[in-house]
Amino acid sequence: MLKRLLQRLFKRNPQESFEIKLDSSVELSQAPAPAPVIDYPIPVEDVPDLPDPGCRTNYVQCVSTSGMHKMAYHEWGDPNNQRVLICVHGLTRRGSDFTVLAKAMSDRYRVICPDIVGRGDSDWLKNPMLYGIPQYVSDMNALFAQLGLREVDWFGTSMGGLIGTFMASQKNSPIKKMILNDVGPRIEPTALKRLNDYVGKPLRFKSKKEGLIYLNRICEPFGTFTPEQWKDYNGPHLKKDGDQWVVHYDPDIVKPFAAVNKMTAMMGEMMTWKAYDAITAEMLIVRGSDSDLISAATVSEMCRRNPRAKSTEILGVGHAPAFITPEQVSLAREFYS
């Protein structure tokens, strides 16, 4: 797997140009062995990423049963544009994942990309058992109310697609068109096991470069990108903590997963199908052909059950397509045209 990753990143046999050694500077507790240290062909400085001058960051006040918290959201495009596109990230990701897509869509939309609570620039919850779809939907409703959004389009990757499913199922939902990126009501057990293998582990890195190497390895199924694209995509997911680097999210987001059993999983799937069936928005279901999270059979069932849905598959990609390549961005632009 490592050899294949190196070949994808650097377009050559890794043994020709890179010295690979095991390094003890990545400290993991009950986690996979640290990734080998590989010299990048571009410099990776141990400094936080500079803010995008075209991006505006604001906050919305939200509430949970354990108190108040703030959710950050980042936006591109004309703030007075009435056409609004909401882009919501996956479980361990953040709104910066959509920088490329947001810039590409900002000629048509005001693009808003929240950091779901517990991630990125948003607050962490005092009670980790509240990390779940009901709280996330509540926070999104607070965002819609603060901004006075009456009609929006939605792009949701993985968890963001599930949030969108429940938002779109509400009576008088403002969502008119939505992309569900590699997610549906039925989640394959293999994907849940994979997530449990690394989500919530206390990762600490002695350098930003080592953190990027680790994240790039975890994100290999997202697609084949250049080292510069990987740096731009995963760089914002690392933050400085003293003289080390850590991931941007609350490790306790995994705790609700640990509490799931077979019965609660079945109930969750039934509720998600019920919400999905109620959606009246036009939908495009995107699946990576190698996805371990949503099966082709589930996509077919989604299209059968809801006449507003159509689907497409992106070859050679697993969970989940990152939408930073020109081809994938063009797919989104065509759907939202």
Buried (B, 14 or more C-beta within 10 A) or exposed (E): EEEEBBEBBBEEEBEEEBEBEEBEEBEBEEBEEBBBBBEBEEEBEBEEBEEBEEBBBBBBEBEBEEEEBBBBBBBBBEEEBEBBBBBBBBBBBBBBBBBBBBBBBBEBBBBBBBBBBBBBBBBBBEEBBBBBBEBBBBBBEBBBEBBEBEEBBBBBBBBBBBBBBBBBBBEEBBBEBBBBBBBBBBBBEEBBEBBBEBBBBEBBBBBBBBBBBBBBBBBBBBBBBBBEBBBBBBBBBBBEEEEBBBBBBBBBBBBBBEEEEEEEEEEBBEBBBEBBEBBEBBBBBBBBEEBBBBBEEBBEBBBEEBEEBEBEBBEEBBBBBBBBBEEBBEBBBEBBE
